[in-house]
Amino acid sequence: MTDLHGVSIGVPYDLYFSTGPYIDSGNVQGCIIDKEKYNIQPKVALFRCGKESLPDSIFINIPDYLTQTDSLGVFTFSYIRKGTYEILAFIDSDNNNHLTPGKETGYAPN
């Protein structure tokens, strides 16, 4: 985030809000490291699982939560809704917030 003069705030800023009577309290954190591409910071997406979820829905659905790893590959999702999620990290070279199969590298848990 920068001001009108292009000066960065220097530290990350988080803003959380709710359209309902409370804020969700779930938390997921981890680290993504590609030994060969150590200087690239992947994005990490959470997709809420449901009865209608298809096995390849992470390639076509909009993520429920999306974040960028820091320079060490660490990511954190805070204030997420209770539930079951699939997680996917990927190098978003076309900056469309989706993994483009065959064109971008994706990382999934072992």
C-alpha positions as CSV (number, residue, x, y, z in Angstrom):
1,M,0.0,0.0,0.0
2,T,1.3,3.4,-0.9
3,D,0.2,7.0,-0.5
4,L,-0.5,9.5,-3.3
5,H,3.2,10.2,-3.6
6,G,4.2,6.6,-4.0
7,V,5.5,6.2,-0.4
8,S,5.0,2.8,1.0
9,I,3.5,2.4,4.5
10,G,6.5,0.1,5.2
11,V,4.6,-2.7,7.1
12,P,1.6,-4.8,6.0
13,Y,-1.8,-3.5,7.0
14,D,-4.7,-5.8,7.6
15,L,-8.3,-4.7,7.6
16,Y,-11.0,-7.1,8.7
17,F,-14.8,-6.4,8.7
18,S,-18.0,-8.3,8.9
19,T,-21.4,-7.7,7.3
20,G,-23.0,-9.7,10.2
21,P,-23.0,-9.6,14.0
22,Y,-19.5,-11.2,14.5
23,I,-16.2,-11.8,12.8
24,D,-15.1,-15.3,12.1
25,S,-12.0,-16.5,14.0
26,G,-10.5,-19.3,12.0
27,N,-6.7,-19.2,11.2
28,V,-4.5,-21.1,8.7
29,Q,-0.8,-20.5,8.3
30,G,2.1,-22.2,6.6
31,C,5.2,-21.8,4.5
32,I,5.7,-22.5,0.7
33,I,9.3,-22.9,-0.5
34,D,10.4,-23.9,-4.0
35,K,14.1,-24.7,-3.7
36,E,14.7,-23.9,-7.4
37,K,12.6,-20.7,-7.4
38,Y,13.4,-19.5,-3.9
39,N,13.0,-15.8,-4.8
40,I,9.5,-16.1,-6.2
41,Q,6.6,-15.5,-3.9
42,P,3.6,-17.7,-4.6
43,K,0.0,-16.8,-3.9
44,V,-2.0,-19.1,-1.7
45,A,-5.7,-19.8,-2.2
46,L,-8.3,-21.5,0.1
47,F,-11.4,-23.1,-1.5
48,R,-14.3,-24.0,0.8
49,C,-15.4,-27.7,0.3
50,G,-19.0,-28.5,-0.1
51,K,-21.3,-31.2,-1.4
52,E,-21.3,-29.7,-4.9
53,S,-17.5,-29.3,-5.0
54,L,-15.9,-31.1,-8.0
55,P,-12.4,-32.5,-7.8
56,D,-11.0,-30.0,-10.3
57,S,-13.1,-27.0,-9.0
58,I,-10.0,-25.3,-7.7
59,F,-9.0,-24.6,-11.3
60,I,-12.3,-22.9,-12.2
61,N,-13.8,-21.5,-9.0
62,I,-12.9,-18.2,-7.4
63,P,-10.9,-18.8,-4.2
64,D,-12.8,-18.1,-0.9
65,Y,-9.6,-16.6,0.5
66,L,-6.4,-15.5,-1.3
67,T,-3.1,-14.2,0.1
68,Q,0.5,-13.6,-1.0
69,T,3.4,-15.2,0.7
70,D,6.0,-13.0,2.3
71,S,9.7,-13.0,1.2
72,L,10.3,-16.2,3.3
73,G,7.4,-18.1,1.8
74,V,5.2,-17.6,4.9
75,F,1.5,-17.1,4.6
76,T,-1.4,-16.5,7.1
77,F,-5.1,-16.5,6.7
78,S,-6.9,-14.9,9.6
79,Y,-10.6,-14.6,10.5
80,I,-11.7,-17.3,8.1
81,R,-15.1,-19.0,8.3
82,K,-15.4,-22.4,10.0
83,G,-15.3,-25.3,7.5
84,T,-13.3,-27.6,5.4
85,Y,-11.0,-26.1,2.7
86,E,-8.7,-27.2,-0.1
87,I,-5.5,-25.2,-0.2
88,L,-3.4,-24.5,-3.3
89,A,-0.3,-22.3,-3.8
90,F,0.7,-21.2,-7.2
91,I,3.0,-18.8,-9.1
92,D,0.5,-16.3,-10.6
93,S,2.6,-15.1,-13.5
94,D,-0.5,-13.7,-15.4
95,N,-1.8,-12.0,-12.2
96,N,-5.3,-13.3,-12.5
97,N,-5.6,-14.8,-9.0
98,H,-6.1,-18.3,-10.5
99,L,-3.7,-21.2,-11.3
100,T,-3.6,-21.5,-15.1
101,P,-3.0,-25.2,-15.8
102,G,-0.1,-25.9,-18.1
103,K,1.2,-22.3,-17.8
104,E,1.8,-21.7,-14.1
105,T,3.4,-23.8,-11.3
106,G,1.2,-25.0,-8.6
107,Y,2.0,-26.4,-5.2
108,A,-0.3,-28.7,-3.1
109,P,0.3,-30.3,0.3
110,N,2.0,-33.7,0.4
